[in-house]
Amino acid sequence: MEQNTQRKRFNSPQLAWLCLSMMTLLLGSVHAQAMTTTEVFSHIEKLGSSKRQNRIAAMQALKQMGSSAVPILIEALNDTDIQTRKSAAFALGSLGEAAVDAVPALLSTLKDPDASVRMGVAVALQQIGPAAPETVRDAVEDLTTALHHQDSQVRQGAAFGLGVIGTDAAAAIPELMTALRDPDEPVRIGAAIALKKMGTAANPALIEALQDSNPQVRAKAAFALGKINQAMIPSLTAALANTDQQVRHTLAQSLEKLTSPQLRPQAGNRPGVNRPGGNRPGTRPGGNRPTRPGGNRPTRPTRPRPNGL
């Protein structure tokens, strides 16, 4: 009896209507999602327009869409077109905290091969705000691995990304030190800049690198030590004995930035850096020069002319 009742319920028109309604809702949702994706990509394209009013209109439309546009903008970060990736990063940044779910994808995009995209991503991350510690940790691991990528542009982007994260990426210092030996100059520069932004955590490794056998490593380490404190003066002063002119010059510039004048001569600064001149006489010799001979020349006598002339 119960089985017959269940069979009648299964074959009832209400069940068929329910299934039809669910299919309609599902198709409607798919259609709406497709429309949203098309709309978002249309706005992304307008963000790259040369006309200011088009860019403003697109940005306002994306802001009105809010978090619903975030998944599509995240997808656009992987687009093959550079301008699309740049515009997507810009749009995510303009959404502010509403785009917090895009932070992991943005952190991963910091190793994008294109420098302009990386800059856009860095700005977006600043606008969205700080990320969760676990998100940053995962990004640091991902970027550190990317330092060994076969594409030099990706390696450069990874170094840039670690520099953007800054002191929270201190775990990557050993790999960044290795990147100072990279065969590609932009990668070495990116690694040096990143180490410079790591703060004091990178100082011991950088000071040791001043004695490295590779002149490129020594030069980049000297550059990364641009922001120093007085506790580092003995090590940097000793490094001034290095035979590389570039290293000596960079270190001298770093030491010159210290606020303690009495320590500057120890750093091997050039004579004349602290030369007197603050109490110079107000009037230079020659300020009251006598009139040159001839200034008040006597009038020449008039020669008599013959009559008629």
C-alpha positions in Angstrom: 0.0 0.0 0.0 2.8 2.4 0.9 4.8 1.5 -2.2 1.7 2.3 -4.4 1.4 5.7 -2.6 5.1 6.5 -3.1 4.8 5.5 -6.8 1.8 7.8 -7.2 3.7 10.6 -5.6 6.7 9.9 -7.9 4.5 10.1 -11.0 2.5 13.0 -9.8 2.3 16.2 -11.9 3.6 18.2 -8.9 6.9 16.4 -9.1 7.2 17.1 -12.8 6.4 20.7 -12.2 9.1 20.9 -9.5 11.7 19.4 -11.8 10.7 21.8 -14.6 11.0 24.8 -12.2 14.4 23.7 -11.0 15.6 23.4 -14.6 14.2 26.8 -15.4 16.0 28.3 -12.4 19.2 26.6 -13.3 19.1 27.8 -16.9 18.2 31.3 -15.7 21.2 31.3 -13.3 23.5 30.1 -16.0 22.2 32.8 -18.4 22.5 35.5 -15.7 26.1 34.4 -15.0 26.9 34.5 -18.7 25.4 37.9 -19.0 27.4 39.1 -15.9 30.7 37.7 -17.3 30.1 39.4 -20.6 29.2 42.7 -18.9 32.3 42.6 -16.7 34.7 41.9 -19.6 33.0 44.7 -21.5 33.8 47.1 -18.6 37.3 45.7 -18.3 37.9 46.5 -22.0 36.6 50.1 -21.5 39.1 50.5 -18.7 41.8 50.5 -21.3 40.0 53.1 -23.4 41.8 56.3 -24.4 38.7 58.3 -23.5 38.5 59.3 -19.9 34.7 59.3 -19.7 34.6 55.6 -20.9 37.1 54.6 -18.1 35.1 56.5 -15.5 31.8 54.9 -16.6 33.3 51.4 -16.6 34.8 51.9 -13.1 31.5 53.2 -11.7 29.7 50.2 -13.2 32.1 47.7 -11.7 31.9 49.4 -8.3 28.1 49.0 -8.4 28.4 45.3 -9.2 30.7 45.0 -6.1 31.8 41.6 -5.0 29.7 39.9 -7.7 32.3 41.0 -10.2 35.3 39.7 -8.2 35.3 36.1 -9.5 35.2 37.3 -13.1 38.0 39.9 -12.4 40.1 37.1 -10.8 39.6 35.1 -14.0 40.7 38.1 -16.1 44.0 38.2 -14.2 45.0 35.1 -16.2 44.0 36.5 -19.6 46.5 36.3 -22.4 46.1 40.1 -23.1 48.4 42.3 -21.0 45.9 45.3 -21.0 43.1 43.0 -19.7 45.3 41.8 -16.8 46.3 45.4 -16.0 42.7 46.6 -16.1 41.5 43.6 -14.0 44.1 44.4 -11.3 43.1 48.1 -11.4 39.4 47.2 -11.0 40.0 44.9 -8.1 42.0 47.6 -6.3 39.2 50.1 -6.8 36.8 47.8 -5.1 38.8 48.0 -1.9 37.8 45.6 0.9 35.0 44.2 -1.3 37.8 42.4 -3.3 39.4 40.7 -0.4 38.7 37.3 -1.9 41.0 38.2 -4.8 44.1 38.7 -2.6 45.5 35.2 -3.1 45.1 35.5 -6.9 46.7 39.0 -6.8 49.6 37.8 -4.8 50.2 35.0 -7.3 50.0 37.5 -10.2 53.0 39.4 -8.6 55.2 37.1 -10.7 53.4 38.1 -14.0 56.0 38.4 -16.8 54.9 42.0 -17.5 56.2 44.7 -15.2 53.2 47.0 -15.7 50.8 44.2 -14.6 53.0 43.6 -11.5 52.9 47.3 -10.6 49.1 47.3 -11.0 48.8 44.3 -8.8 51.0 45.9 -6.1 48.8 49.0 -6.1 45.7 46.9 -5.9 47.0 45.0 -2.9 47.7 48.2 -1.1 44.1 49.5 -1.8 42.5 46.2 -0.7 44.4 46.1 2.6 46.4 43.5 4.5 45.9 39.9 3.7 45.5 37.0 6.2 48.8 35.6 7.5 48.2 32.2 5.9 47.5 33.8 2.6 50.8 35.8 2.7 52.7 32.7 3.8 51.4 30.7 0.8 52.2 33.6 -1.5 55.8 33.7 -0.2 56.3 30.0 -0.8 54.9 30.4 -4.3 57.0 33.4 -5.2 60.1 31.8 -3.6 59.6 28.7 -5.9 59.2 31.1 -8.8 62.7 32.5 -8.3 63.9 29.3 -10.0 61.5 29.5 -12.9 63.1 29.0 -16.4 61.7 32.3 -17.6 63.8 35.2 -16.4 60.8 37.6 -16.5 59.0 35.3 -14.1 62.0 35.2 -11.8 62.2 39.0 -11.9 58.5 39.2 -11.1 58.9 36.8 -8.2 61.7 39.0 -6.7 59.5 42.1 -7.2 56.6 40.3 -5.5 58.7 39.3 -2.5 59.8 43.0 -2.2 56.2 44.1 -2.2 55.4 41.8 0.7 58.5 43.1 2.5 59.4 42.0 6.0 56.7 39.3 6.0 58.7 37.6 3.3 61.8 37.2 5.4 61.7 33.5 4.9 62.7 34.0 1.3 66.0 35.8 2.2 68.3 32.8 1.5 66.7 32.3 -1.9 67.0 36.0 -2.7 70.6 35.9 -1.8 71.0 33.1 -4.3 69.2 35.2 -6.8 71.9 37.8 -6.5 73.9 35.3 -8.7 71.2 35.0 -11.3 72.6 35.2 -14.9 70.0 37.8 -15.7 70.8 41.4 -14.5 67.2 42.5 -14.0 66.7 39.5 -11.7 69.7 40.4 -9.7 68.5 44.0 -9.4 65.0 42.8 -8.4 66.5 40.5 -5.7 68.7 43.3 -4.3 65.7 45.6 -4.1 63.6 42.9 -2.4 66.4 42.3 0.2 66.6 46.1 0.8 62.9 46.0 1.7 63.3 43.1 4.1 64.7 45.3 6.9 67.3 44.3 9.4 66.5 40.6 8.9 68.6 40.6 5.7 71.6 42.5 7.1 73.7 39.6 8.3 73.5 37.8 5.0 74.1 41.0 3.0 77.2 41.9 5.1 78.6 38.5 4.5 77.9 38.9 0.8 80.2 41.9 0.7 83.1 39.5 0.8 81.7 37.2 -1.9 84.0 36.2 -4.7 81.5 37.3 -7.3 81.7 41.1 -7.9 78.1 41.2 -9.0 77.0 39.8 -5.6 79.2 42.3 -3.8 77.8 45.2 -5.7 74.2 44.2 -5.2 74.7 43.5 -1.5 76.2 47.0 -1.1 73.2 48.4 -2.8 70.8 46.5 -0.6 72.5 47.8 2.5 71.5 51.3 1.6 69.3 51.6 4.7 71.6 51.0 7.6 72.0 51.7 11.2 75.0 52.7 13.3 75.5 49.1 14.6 76.5 48.1 11.1 79.2 50.8 10.7 82.2 48.6 11.6 81.3 45.9 9.1 80.6 48.4 6.3 83.7 50.4 7.0 85.8 47.3 6.8 84.2 46.5 3.5 85.4 49.8 2.1 88.8 48.1 1.7 87.2 46.0 -1.1 89.0 46.4 -4.4 85.8 47.0 -6.4 85.4 50.7 -7.0 81.6 50.3 -7.5 81.2 48.5 -4.1 83.3 51.2 -2.4 81.3 54.0 -3.9 78.0 52.4 -3.0 79.0 51.8 0.6 80.4 55.3 1.0 77.1 56.7 -0.2 75.3 54.5 2.4 77.5 55.6 5.2 77.2 59.2 4.2 73.4 59.0 5.0 74.1 58.5 8.7 73.2 61.3 10.9 76.3 61.1 13.1 78.9 63.4 11.5 81.8 62.3 13.8 81.6 58.8 12.3 81.9 59.9 8.7 85.7 60.2 8.5 85.9 56.6 9.7 84.0 55.5 6.6 86.7 56.9 4.3 84.7 59.8 3.0 86.4 62.1 0.6 88.0 65.2 2.0 85.8 68.2 1.7 82.5 66.4 2.7 82.6 68.2 6.0 84.6 71.2 4.8 83.8 74.5 6.6 81.7 77.0 4.8 78.8 77.5 7.2 80.5 80.7 8.5 81.8 82.1 5.4 82.5 85.9 5.3 79.4 87.6 4.0 81.3 89.7 1.5 83.6 88.0 -1.0 86.8 89.8 -1.9 86.0 92.1 -4.7 82.6 93.1 -3.3 83.9 96.7 -2.9 86.3 96.8 -5.8 87.8 100.2 -6.6 86.9 101.8 -9.8 89.0 100.6 -12.6 91.4 103.1 -14.1 89.7 104.9 -16.8 86.3 105.0 -15.1 86.6 108.8 -14.7 88.7 109.6 -17.7 89.4 113.3 -18.3 87.9 114.8 -21.3 90.2 114.9 -24.3 91.2 118.5 -25.5 89.5 119.6 -28.6 91.8 120.0 -31.5 91.6 123.4 -33.2 90.2 123.1 -36.7 91.1 125.2 -39.6 88.7 128.0 -40.6 86.0 126.9 -42.9 85.8 123.4 -41.6 
